[in-house]
Amino acid sequence: MDIRTCSLPLHYRFFVYLSKEGDRTKFDLNFATQEARKCADFLSQAQHHLARARRVDDEERALKEKQEMEREELNRKQQEEVVRREGGREERKEGGEERRSLKDVTVG
């Protein structure tokens, strides 16, 4: 909810106007003043809660981004480890084949 689009600021202005410019015979000006104060309090509280909610949302978003980056880094390291291990196996396999072929040549 955006504080600028809700009707609370409008009500606040309405009650402030009535408390200052209202006809005493038609309106209770003290009541209008009290309602204007209540609206002002609600607006202040709403702004505080909205700011807090945005801060919490930003913190959660930053945490999720950090976790995603850490997850990607871990996946990258795991992939590198798999490639390194497979590369080592192939080298050992090739080395073993070379040794066998050298044995065959020297024995034969």
Buried (B, 14 or more C-beta within 10 A) or exposed (E): EEEEEEEBBEBBEBBBEBBEEBEEEEBEBEEBBEBBBBBBEBBEEBEEEEEEEEEEEEEEEEEEEEEEEEEEEEEEEEEEEEEEEEEEEEEEEEEEEEEEEEEEEEEE
